[in-house]
């Protein structure tokens, strides 16, 4: 009887521990996926900055900025430093 109880206890322990050991597999994204996401973000931000620069370089924008007394060179410099949500709100 003692052997039977010991066997059942060992079986129960194995059944309880094995699923937990399997559940500890890594759920983190691979490094290549993280690098690709960062590169996509950088490329998107660069494209957005270039779009703002193209917009500021348009003749009609230059005319309106001049009439409003806005230093377009300064605005272009500031636009080059924008990032994240500021660029998304352009």
C-alpha positions as CSV (number, residue, x, y, z in Angstrom):
1,X,0.0,0.0,0.0
2,X,2.8,2.4,0.8
3,X,4.3,1.7,-2.6
4,X,1.0,2.5,-4.3
5,X,0.6,5.8,-2.4
6,X,4.2,6.8,-3.3
7,X,3.6,5.9,-6.9
8,X,0.4,7.9,-7.0
9,X,2.2,10.9,-5.4
10,X,5.0,10.8,-7.9
11,X,2.6,10.6,-10.8
12,X,0.5,13.5,-9.4
13,X,3.7,15.6,-9.0
14,X,4.8,14.8,-12.6
15,X,1.4,15.7,-14.0
16,X,1.4,19.0,-12.0
17,X,4.9,20.0,-12.9
18,X,5.2,19.1,-16.6
19,X,2.6,21.5,-18.0
20,X,4.2,24.3,-16.0
21,X,7.6,23.6,-17.5
22,X,6.1,23.6,-21.0
23,X,4.2,26.9,-20.3
24,X,7.5,28.6,-19.6
25,X,8.4,28.8,-23.3
26,X,9.5,32.3,-24.5
27,X,6.8,34.6,-25.8
28,X,9.1,37.4,-26.7
29,X,9.4,38.6,-30.3
30,X,12.6,37.5,-32.1
31,X,15.3,40.1,-32.4
32,X,14.9,40.3,-36.1
33,X,11.2,41.2,-35.7
34,X,12.1,43.9,-33.2
35,X,14.8,45.3,-35.5
36,X,12.4,45.3,-38.5
37,X,9.8,47.2,-36.4
38,X,12.3,49.8,-35.4
39,X,13.5,50.2,-39.0
40,X,9.8,50.6,-40.2
41,X,9.2,53.2,-37.5
42,X,12.4,55.2,-38.5
43,X,11.5,55.0,-42.2
44,X,8.0,56.2,-41.5
45,X,9.2,59.1,-39.4
46,X,11.8,60.0,-42.1
47,X,9.1,59.9,-44.8
48,X,6.8,62.1,-42.7
49,X,9.6,64.7,-42.1
50,X,10.3,64.8,-45.9
51,X,6.6,65.3,-46.6
52,X,6.5,68.3,-44.2
53,X,9.7,69.7,-45.8
54,X,8.2,69.4,-49.3
55,X,5.0,71.1,-48.1
56,X,7.0,74.0,-46.6
57,X,9.0,74.3,-49.8
58,X,5.9,74.9,-51.9
59,X,5.6,78.4,-53.4
60,X,2.1,79.0,-52.1
61,X,3.3,78.1,-48.5
62,X,6.3,80.4,-48.9
63,X,4.0,83.2,-50.0
64,X,1.5,82.7,-47.1
65,X,4.4,82.4,-44.6
66,X,5.9,85.7,-45.9
67,X,2.6,87.5,-45.6
68,X,2.2,86.2,-42.1
69,X,5.7,87.1,-41.1
70,X,6.7,83.5,-40.4
71,X,10.4,82.6,-40.8
72,X,10.1,79.6,-43.1
73,X,13.8,78.6,-42.6
74,X,13.1,78.4,-38.9
75,X,9.9,76.5,-39.5
76,X,11.8,74.0,-41.7
77,X,14.4,73.5,-39.0
78,X,11.7,72.9,-36.4
79,X,9.9,70.5,-38.7
80,X,13.1,68.5,-39.0
81,X,13.1,67.8,-35.3
82,X,9.5,66.6,-35.0
83,X,8.9,63.0,-34.1
84,X,6.2,60.6,-33.1
85,X,2.8,62.0,-32.6
86,X,3.9,65.4,-33.7
87,X,4.6,64.1,-37.2
88,X,1.4,62.0,-37.2
89,X,-0.6,65.2,-36.6
90,X,1.0,67.0,-39.6
